[in-house]
Amino acid sequence: MAHERQFPKDFMWGAATAAYQIEGGAQDGGRGASIWDAFSHTPGKTYKGQTGDVAIDHFHRYKEDVALMKQIGLKGYRFSISWPRIIPAGVGEVNEEGVSFYNRLIDELLANGITPFVTLYHWDLPLALQTEFDGWLGHGTHVQDAFVAYARVCFERFGDRVKNWITLNEPWVHCVMGLALGVHAPGRKHNAHIEPYRCGHNLLIAHSRAVDTYRKDFQKQQGGQIGVTLSADWRLPAPTDDPVEMKANIEAAERSIAFHLGWFADPIYKGDYPQIMKDRLGDRLPKFTEEQKKLLKGSSDFFGLNNYTSAFAKPSDSYKAGELPPSNNSGSFFQDEGVTSYEDPSWAPTAAMWNFVTPWGLKKLCVHISKTYQPKNGVIITENGSSWPDQSKDEGIKDVKRVDFFEQYLTGIHEAIAEGADVRGYFTWSLFDNYEWAGGFNIRFGLIWVDYETREHMTTPSRDGGFSDLSFISVGDPYGQKKSKERGLGGDLKPFLTCPPKKGQLAATFGPGFPKFDPLGGEYAEQYKLEARRRLENTKKFVKPNGFSYSNPSQNHTGSGDYYGAFGKYERDEDDIKKAMEENAAPKPNPKEKQFEKKNVLTNPGRRGTFGYAGTLIGGNLSAMDADYGSERRAAKLIEDKHKAAIGDRKPFKSTTEGVDFFDSHEHVAASRVMGWDDQCLAKPPGTGGSSRSNVQGLEA
C-alpha cells in the first residue's frame, strides 16, 4: 500500500519576505537610509538601475497584504524589521513612527491567526554605521554595540507578541556577495581575501550578544525562542571512475560545505570555526576569545536554513593539496575554498541562473544538519523557493512550474523527516514577487504575483488552488466538524475546493439546494464563501488515499452513463459560462456515440469525510464519503493491483437525476492517480484524458 505521509502535527507552514524587498516607503514614516539605498542608487549596480524605494509598497498596503495571507491560509509569516526604520541613524533616537508600523503589522497578523517570525537583520544596515564606522568591517565594537541596542528595542517593543526571533539572515551571502564579489551592498571586492571573514566574525559576535541579551532579560517572561538563519547549498563529489580523483572530489565537497555552512554553523553550535578554514586561512581568519566562544556555542534555539540549489564539487584549478592559497589581495574567498562547483545538465533550471531544482539536495542537507549540529529545537527551513519567467499576468496566475517545484521539495522534506531529520517548519521564499536585490524586479519568486506597474498583488494557483494545474474539482470539508475539531481546525470549516480546475473550467459550489456551477474565481468565492483548498495546507496532512472523489475522466464530455454535462467545454467568458450553466442545470442525454468508451476512473484520491462530486452526474447529488456511497453502498473494495483498483460488486449508487445510474452497465475500473499500490507510487495520472496530479502529494515518484 502507499505509505502514509503526514508531517508532524505542529509543523509550521509559512512564507518569507524582507523589509527592503517589499516595504517601499523609503522616505516615509521617519525611516533613515540604509546601505542598500546607497548601493541601489549607484549607477550600474542593479538591474536597470531599479531600487527598493517603492518595492511592492507593503508599507502602505500591509493590511490588504495580510488579508491575502489569510486568504491563502498562511499560518506563519517571516518578515524582517528595517533597522533604519526603527533607529534611523543606527544608534540613538528611536523612531516611534517605525515602531508604530511594526506594532500595527504584528497586531494585524495575530488578529488573522498568523504567527510572526521576525528577522532583526536582513542586510539593510543603517547607512550612517557604514560611513562612520565601516559597517561590519569596523575593528571596534561600535556596530556590534549598535546591533545589540537595536535588538533590545525590538525585544522590548514587540516581544510580548513575537515569540520567534531570527538575529541574522544569511551572513554568508551578506559578507561574500557584498565584500568579496561586490555585487551586493556595500559593494566592495578589493580585499576579498580578508574582508568577508572580518564581516562574518563581527556578525557572529553581534548575533551571540543579541541572543545573550534576549535570554538574560526577555526570554523567560516573554516565552519565545531565538535563532539564526544560515544559507547552504548541498555539495556532491563530482562523479568520476578514477578513485584518486574521487577522493579529491569528496574532500572538495566537504571543504565547500565547511566554507559555506560550517563557517557560521560551527561557531554557533560548536564554539569555533571549522578546522579546515583555520588551516587554510591562518591569521587571516579572526580568532574568538574564550569568552566569545562560550557565548557563541549553543546560541541558536533552532537551525534556520535557507536552501535553493545543489552542485557537484571538485578541486579548483588553483587548488593544490598541502599548499596554502594566496594571503594577499590577489587571493579571494573562492581561492581559499579551492572548489569548482557545477550543475548537472539534467537538473531543471529556473529563471535565476544559480537556482536549479534539486529537492534531493535539501533532503540530504536537512539530514546532515540534524546529525552534525543536533539543534535542540530542530531545523526550520526559513527560505526555499524558485523563480520563473512569468512576467505577464497570465503566466503569473498559471504558475505551473512553481507548483511542480513545491511538490518535489515538500516530498523531499518529508523523506528527510522519515530518515531522522528533525525538521519543524517550512517557509517558502517568497510570499510576494518583490525587489530581488541586484536583480531588481527581473525575477519572480512570489506565491503572490505582483504587477510592478500598479503594485496590484494577485493570488495564483501555487497558493490559491494547490500545487498543480488540475482538471476538475470536488467540494467539501475534508474531515467533517468532529474531525476538524479534533485536528484543531475549529470545526466550522466552510466547504472548499479540494481539487482546483484549469483555467476556463467550471467550479462546483456546495450549498443548500446545489451544486451550482460557476467559473473559477467567479461569484461562488464571494457569495458562498467557498475557501480554495491550498496544497500548502494539504501537505501538512499527507495521508494515504482512503476514499475517492469521482471526477471527469474525459476531456470531451463528462459521463459514462446516459447524460453528459459541460465540464471544461467552455472558456471563461460571460456568454460561454451562461451556456455552460444552462447545460448543467439540465443534463442532456448522452448520444450513444459519445458515451464513454473507456471505463470510468477515479482520479482524485480523497480523505474520509470529503464530499466527492460525481463528474458523471452533472446535476446529481453530493455525498459524504462516510455516507451512502462511502459506507453502506461503498463502491469500493479496492483490489490491490499494480496499476488500477477494480470496483467491487456493490450495487451502484443512484443519483437523484432520474434514470441515471452512478455506474452504468460497464464494469467500472478505478484507476487512482496513485498508479501503483506498493511503495513505489507514481504521483502522475493514468493516461485517460482529463488528467490531474494527486491531490494527496508526498507519494514517492
C-alpha positions, -999 to 999 in steps of 0.1 A, spaced: 0 0 0 10 36 -4 29 50 26 11 75 48 29 108 46 20 131 74 40 160 87 43 165 125 11 179 140 27 212 150 48 216 118 49 253 109 39 263 73 47 298 61 62 322 37 90 348 40 99 383 29 124 410 38 119 447 46 139 463 18 124 440 -8 88 447 -1 82 477 21 90 507 0 82 539 18 118 547 17 112 584 26 81 578 47 75 573 84 108 587 96 129 559 80 166 565 77 188 554 48 204 520 46 234 507 27 210 493 1 195 527 -6 230 539 -14 240 508 -34 208 506 -55 210 543 -63 246 539 -76 245 536 -114 252 501 -128 248 482 -95 213 468 -100 192 456 -129 181 487 -150 190 508 -120 160 497 -101 157 504 -64 136 494 -34 123 529 -29 87 517 -36 93 480 -38 58 465 -37 45 492 -14 39 469 16 44 498 39 12 513 27 -6 481 18 2 459 48 -35 454 57 -45 441 23 -13 420 22 -23 404 55 -57 398 41 -41 379 12 -21 359 37 -53 349 54 -69 342 21 -43 317 11 -43 300 45 -9 311 57 0 300 92 34 317 97 48 348 82 85 355 84 94 392 78 123 414 87 123 447 106 141 475 89 168 487 113 169 522 98 131 524 102 134 518 139 167 537 146 173 559 115 210 567 124 217 531 136 222 544 171 204 569 193 168 581 190 141 555 183 117 564 155 82 560 170 65 560 136 86 530 127 77 512 159 40 520 153 42 505 118 55 472 131 31 472 160 2 475 136 16 448 113 21 424 141 -13 430 156 -29 426 121 -11 392 117 -22 379 151 -58 391 145 -58 369 114 -44 339 130 -9 343 115 22 337 136 50 362 131 86 351 127 108 382 129 143 387 114 162 415 130 188 419 103 183 412 66 212 432 51 198 467 54 225 482 77 218 519 85 240 539 62 254 560 90 270 530 106 287 522 73 300 556 66 311 564 102 323 530 115 330 510 83 300 488 89 306 452 97 343 457 89 349 480 118 378 469 141 360 482 173 327 470 187 307 501 176 284 483 151 281 452 174 270 475 202 245 493 179 230 460 168 225 448 204 209 481 213 186 479 183 177 442 192 169 453 227 144 479 214 127 452 193 125 428 222 111 455 244 85 468 219 74 437 202 84 407 223 51 405 241 36 393 209 66 380 188 77 346 200 100 337 172 132 357 166 159 354 140 190 376 145 207 374 111 196 363 77 223 346 56 255 362 69 275 342 42 256 359 14 259 393 30 297 390 35 307 372 3 283 390 -21 289 423 -5 326 422 3 342 395 -19 322 399 -52 309 434 -46 275 427 -62 256 434 -30 258 464 -7 282 477 4 298 467 -29 334 461 -20 357 435 -36 393 447 -35 402 429 -2 383 397 -9 410 377 10 403 394 43 371 415 44 345 387 41 360 370 72 361 401 92 325 408 83 314 373 93 333 375 126 316 407 136 282 394 126 287 362 147 297 381 178 268 406 173 245 376 170 257 359 201 255 391 221 219 398 210 209 362 219 226 366 253 206 398 258 173 381 249 180 351 271 190 370 301 164 398 300 134 387 279 131 350 271 118 338 304 90 363 307 81 365 270 84 328 264 99 330 229 128 314 210 157 330 192 180 317 165 198 324 133 192 317 96 221 303 75 222 296 38 237 265 23 236 245 -9 243 208 -9 275 196 -25 281 162 -41 315 150 -51 318 152 -89 314 118 -105 344 100 -118 357 65 -123 392 74 -111 395 65 -74 422 92 -68 400 119 -84 370 107 -64 389 110 -31 398 146 -41 363 153 -51 349 140 -18 373 163 0 363 192 -22 326 187 -14 333 185 23 355 216 21 328 235 2 302 227 28 326 238 55 333 272 38 296 278 32 277 262 60 303 254 86 318 290 86 288 302 106 272 270 119 303 256 136 309 286 158 272 288 167 268 251 175 304 241 184 321 273 195 347 278 168 354 279 131 359 246 111 394 233 113 398 233 75 392 271 74 417 277 102 442 256 84 439 273 50 434 309 62 458 311 91 459 346 106 435 360 80 407 343 99 399 363 131 401 344 164 375 343 191 383 348 227 374 321 251 345 343 264 333 348 228 334 310 222 314 304 253 288 329 243 286 316 207 283 279 215 246 270 216 235 305 207 206 294 185 175 277 198 167 263 163 186 260 130 171 284 104 181 271 70 178 287 36 184 264 6 179 270 -31 201 246 -51 229 219 -52 260 213 -71 288 189 -79 322 198 -64 358 191 -74 391 208 -67 396 241 -85 424 245 -110 443 267 -85 439 242 -56 469 221 -46 467 198 -17 491 208 11 496 243 -3 480 274 11 461 299 -10 474 334 -16 473 356 16 474 389 -2 448 408 -23 455 385 -52 435 359 -33 399 356 -26 373 336 -7 369 313 -36 406 306 -39 405 299 -2 377 274 -7 396 258 -36 365 243 -52 349 243 -86 312 237 -85 289 229 -113 254 216 -121 244 185 -140 228 194 -174 198 172 -165 188 193 -135 159 216 -142 170 252 -143 149 281 -131 148 318 -142 176 325 -118 209 312 -132 220 300 -98 188 282 -89 183 246 -100 156 222 -90 173 196 -67 149 185 -40 172 156 -30 198 182 -20 176 198 6 167 164 19 204 155 23 212 189 39 184 185 65 197 151 74 233 164 76 224 193 98 203 172 122 232 147 126 261 172 127 246 201 148 217 185 166 198 218 171 177 214 202 145 228 186 152 213 152 156 227 117 132 254 104 135 259 66 132 296 66 136 300 28 132 277 -1 117 287 -35 122 292 -72 120 319 -97 102 316 -131 100 339 -161 63 346 -155 64 383 -164 29 386 -177 -2 384 -155 -15 353 -173 18 335 -168 19 346 -132 -16 334 -125 -10 299 -140 23 294 -121 26 257 -131 64 254 -127 63 267 -92 36 242 -84 58 213 -96 87 227 -76 67 227 -43 55 191 -50 91 179 -53 106 198 -24 79 191 1 82 154 -7 120 157 -2 115 173 32 91 146 42 116 119 32 143 137 53 120 136 83 115 99 77 152 94 77 156 111 111 160 148 103 143 170 129 126 195 106 99 215 122 88 241 97 89 253 61 88 289 49 88 294 11 106 323 -5 88 344 -12 53 354 -2 53 381 -29 71 388 -61 95 415 -49 126 435 -53 153 408 -57 183 429 -46 207 434 -75 183 415 -98 157 442 -93 123 433 -105 136 410 -132 130 377 -114 99 365 -95 99 342 -65 65 350 -52 35 330 -42 16 362 -49 21 377 -83 27 415 -83 20 439 -111 51 461 -108 34 490 -126 2 492 -105 16 473 -74 -15 451 -76 -10 419 -57 -26 388 -73 -31 353 -59 -21 324 -82 -26 286 -83 5 278 -63 -13 292 -33 -50 296 -44 -56 263 -59 -29 239 -50 3 228 -65 -8 216 -99 -28 225 -129 -58 203 -122 -87 195 -144 -116 190 -121 -128 196 -86 -146 182 -56 -160 202 -28 -163 198 10 -149 198 45 -121 172 44 -128 159 79 -163 169 90 -170 190 121 -160 165 146 -127 156 129 -119 192 122 -123 200 159 -101 171 169 -74 184 145 -76 219 159 -92 233 128 -121 249 146 -149 225 135 -167 251 115 -148 250 82 -167 261 51 -167 238 21 -137 244 -1 -121 232 -33 -100 201 -28 -90 198 -65 -87 231 -83 -95 233 -120 -76 245 -150 -82 280 -164 -116 280 -182 -132 252 -163 -162 253 -141 -161 250 -103 -188 233 -83 -203 253 -55 -216 234 -25 -245 250 -6 -282 245 1 -300 232 -30 -269 230 -50 -244 221 -66 -242 252 -87 -216 257 -113 -196 288 -116 -163 299 -132 -132 296 -111 -128 329 -95 -164 339 -101 -192 347 -77 -191 314 -58 -160 326 -40 -178 356 -25 -215 346 -25 -209 312 -10 -177 319 8 -161 289 -6 -125 286 5 -100 273 -20 -81 244 -6 -44 252 -7 -19 224 -12 3 243 12 -24 233 37 -28 199 21 8 189 26 5 192 63 -15 161 63 0 136 40 -23 106 43 -27 76 21 -58 78 -1 -87 62 18 -115 72 -5 -121 89 -38 -139 117 -54 -154 109 -87 -141 132 -115 -143 137 -152 -120 112 -169 -126 127 -204 -116 160 -219 -145 159 -243 -175 153 -221 -185 143 -186 -201 110 -181 -200 73 -186 -238 70 -184 -268 84 -202 -262 121 -196 -233 144 -201 -225 180 -190 -203 209 -200 -175 204 -176 -145 220 -191 -161 227 -225 -163 265 -223 -139 293 -219 -141 319 -191 -162 345 -207 -198 356 -199 -216 341 -228 -200 307 -226 -204 305 -189 -241 312 -194 -243 284 -219 -225 261 -195 -248 270 -167 -278 262 -188 -264 229 -198 -255 219 -163 -289 229 -150 -305 202 -171 -280 175 -182 -286 164 -217 -290 129 -230 -257 114 -239 -257 102 -275 -246 66 -278 -216 76 -299 -205 100 -272 -209 76 -243 -178 68 -225 -159 40 -243 -134 36 -216 -142 26 -181 -149 53 -156 -119 62 -135 -113 75 -100 -88 103 -103 -90 122 -71 -77 104 -40 -96 119 -11 -99 117 27 -126 102 48 -152 129 53 -147 146 20 -176 154 -3 -169 139 -37 -188 153 -67 -195 127 -93 -183 140 -126 -205 116 -144 -236 133 -130 -239 169 -137 -268 180 -116 -266 150 -93 -262 148 -55 -231 153 -34 -225 125 -9 -201 124 20 -176 96 20 -189 82 53 -225 84 40 -242 61 15 -216 56 -12 -188 57 13 -201 30 36 -233 11 31 -231 13 -7 -193 15 -7 -185 12 -44 -152 2 -32 -133 -27 -21 -102 -16 -38 -84 -46 -51 -47 -40 -50 -32 -41 -84 0 -26 -98 -18 0 -119 -55 0 -111 -81 -9 -85 -113 -26 -95 -146 -16 -81 -162 -43 -61 -195 -59 -66 -216 -34 -46 -248 -21 -60 -245 11 -79 -252 44 -63 -284 61 -78 -284 98 -83 -315 119 -80 -313 126 -117 -340 101 -127 -328 72 -148 -291 79 -144 -271 53 -126 -240 62 -108 -225 33 -125 -238 21 -158 -237 -13 -173 -199 -11 -177 -177 -29 -152 -162 2 -138 -125 4 -130 -110 28 -106 -76 39 -118 -62 60 -90 -39 88 -98 -16 70 -75 -8 44 -101 7 17 -80 -3 3 -47 31 -5 -35 59 16 -21 69 30 -55 38 50 -63 36 75 -91 23 110 -85 10 110 -120 -23 104 -136 -31 74 -158 -33 85 -194 -71 87 -195 -79 121 -209 -88 146 -183 -57 142 -162 -46 156 -129 -19 151 -103 -27 135 -70 -44 158 -45 -26 139 -18 10 145 -25 41 131 -9 39 98 -26 72 86 -39 78 90 -76 
